């Protein structure tokens, strides 16, 4: 096992001791998409790990917008604003379900949680859609350009008060978060930099569906930002920020936590973050090279990091649906997606409404004593078709078809192994295996287990219910 | 054997070992609430601290207002509260925001303390860093992973999580626990929004996680497993307390803080022995158009606190409960160009309750000698923490040092309470620990400690009082002993089981859960 940073970031080459198998293919897909179906795993397993990662970055068509309203003139008092915001939300989460095998939407969610805006503050659904489209445009693109565009983005101008930032009396809200949360991290600038930087950002206001600089509101005086002095505007400010050495590792640290491991204590990770930062900086802040480096690496495929990330509610819930291959008919799909959105919200992740400008902190904050039962209740409902209050959900796993998508459905022991591996990636302990096998057999013997038995479907469901309640199911 | 006899058999009496009996799910025992009340122990009740967190950085100068200082109006031409609208506070030169009628009345009645100018040196202006500082009780340049409330609970419950207290040590009303409640051994709180909904969600839970993992997944599995077990452990207890308690005051509608405090009052009245509650209300980051928003916020906070205080009085629990507000920072002295205020420094903290020494603490804000447009703090926020822990919970000097890492001078904010009832006081010579893992399947380990060589009987019972197994019936040497209860190959149903130890003059009963 290589231990040097270079070795850890070198591409993973399958070997007899570390084979490229269903388990590692599932690991890659579950971290980069919203849940790996059995068929998805089989599909990418035909490629090499490196090819599989490249495949995730293939472009594909952007779907039609959620409605013709996205081009309507914004109206803060429109009675349609809240229903349209809900439509946008459903539209996006549906995309998580319907997308081909691709990293794009996972990265869109990453950026939604980075360049944060809250729908409840922005109010105008058109602006949230435009921001969502901007995020999609740059999700795998150039971060410096992305940061310049998001600075002038109408939703952001509303959310962090940029539209009120005016010469002579700057509003510091955006300037502070631009450096603290979006690019440099706390401690890498001074309060004076915030005040001066905010002056460079003055003058931008909303203009129809876009934004515009009003010269009389802009501060054309000299500003001193991060040691440089000049008549800077917003783009200059972003350029100055991206010339700071700390910018690249700050972003790479977030990417590392998102894809590799969430540990707060990054001491062990520090040299890796530094190395990734160098790659990111030397590619002039192009995201694809650094992302591919992470995802192709020995580190990413190492046993240490497998199933070590606490799933977000969307990861867990959409994951349960996709991993168990649940099909939603187009006639009911929006209802199903909204059921998922409601539950994800109850578990702490209401998409388009992050809790504050920091976004969802995630990690162990996903797992309170309330959140875990909320997550489990959803997963259970996917299996039983019933909510905790006894109301039917209208859908449930096709337990037989799911079991039969594995190679040995008539071997109870192998079936337990395969389904556990598919849903957990962590190998159950002997004690857990015994427990899971007992649930599957449900009174019958291992010799008499038969997938064609009339009771088989209910037995598989009983097994799946036991499995989703294992603490390991909270992880990906 | 009827159930009352079963209770006696287990040695559960009104004052002693019944502590551990408290969290037996009613459903499992089939007891109605009348019997439940009969067997509920008559424990001397504890004091309760309710922490109300104002998220976003409350503008102190428009909350407790220096309306007699012309500089206030000079620096805030558009957002200052006009003198005629300010609620003047008797015997002070200060006033309150006009939305705070109820809080003014509390102040006049001597039930509200205002500590002016609370902050710390080298303040952070970041919401997130500043919030962490307040939660972890750190200096501005220190980074702690545990919180002041969590460290306090660690002092009071040194055996957690090996021994689970009968009731949650702390409750956060909400969806995720605050960093203030983290201790060296993890999250010390139970987090939920509605007791009944929470109970419903937890029903049917099962499962456990492995503890052999050596990879980065290991600590996360452990964390998830322990959190889920806590939910299972306390959901019934919380639901019962909510069912036994009552709200006698009218709470204002459409007020999320009132909704949370209503639950807190109900749980305290219902007999939950939880000492700390944390509630939150957001929206204080008033960069723009501050006047209407701040007015709404303080209308809500003032009315919610008043309803809660009234409820405590009517339920006769006001002598036990103290509330305190805190926020990550105050705001800039001068208004910004958006009819709002940017991030600032020192601000007032409010404490309320019958145990509070009401009145104004500290000097009025100095609006002239400011640093970069910000107030200089008079009190370190940890002085208020130290005061609350010392006066309400009778924390010792050594405990305060363990919790806050430095000595802080206290202010006489609360009528000092003499001693803590020793709920966690263990027998000097014996200790029975919580089984591990729990819930379990098929086997679990039970640990007990003896100071001297003693004859020990350790038996397992089911919920009907039937003896399942005698694990130990012999003389054991001094020291710690571990015995395994193995259900493998036994036809035992999933559910609650008890284990009872008798040794010398010591008996104790604990609950465990088998999940299949």
Interface residues (C-beta under 8 A of the other chain):
Chain A: X161 X164 X165 X166 X168 X169 X170 X171 X172 X173 X176 X180 X181 X186 X191 X194 X261 X263 X264 X303 X304 X305 X306 X307 X308 X309 X310 X347 X348 X356 X357 X358 X364 X365 X366 X367 X368 X369 X370 X371 X372 X373 X374 X376 X377 X380 X388 X389 X426 X428 X429 X431 X432 X434 X435 X438 X466 X469 X470 X471 X472 X474 X475
Chain B: X55 X56 X124 X125 X126 X127 X128 X129 X145 X172 X174 X175 X176 X177 X187 X189 X190 X191 X192 X193 X198 X200 X201 X202 X203 X204 X205 X206 X207 X208 X209 X210 X212 X213 X215 X216 X217 X220 X221 X222 X223 X224 X225 X227 X228 X230 X231 X234 X235 X282 X287 X288 X336 X337 X338 X340 X342 X343 X372 X441 X442 X516
